[in-house]
Amino acid sequence: MNRLPMPTAEDRARELIEAELRDLACCHQCGRPMRASMRGAEMWVECESLGSRSGLRLAFAAGFHDRHLVELPEGVLAAA
């Protein structure tokens, strides 16, 4: 009998974010560390230099730094 608990959507989301951070540890453009951040209803792994930017400033700066959208399981952000 398998006594291990079934992974939840939150567990899967955590695994996806951690995998992205392992694959993208540093920005290839500037060398600064990457971080996970919420942008509205989306989770991004992005260069930490983008943290304080939003709107047009973010769109412009994102062209010069690494940024990747993390596709989270359905309903994870609604529960948060």
C-alpha positions, 0 to 999 in steps of 0.5 A: 500500500502506498502511504505517501500523500498525493501531491497537491496543486501547491506542491506542483507549483512549488516544484515548477518554480524551484525548477525554473530557479535552478535552470535560470539561477542568474540573468545571462545579460547582467549576471544578477540572481533570478527571483520569483515574483508575482505580476498581477495574476502571473508568476514570473522568474525574472532578474532581480533588477526588474523587481521595482519596475512596472508598466512601460519601464518593465517592458523596456527593461525586460528586453535587456534581462532574463524573464520567464513566465511560470505556468502554474496549475489551475487554481493555485493563485486563486487559493493564495 
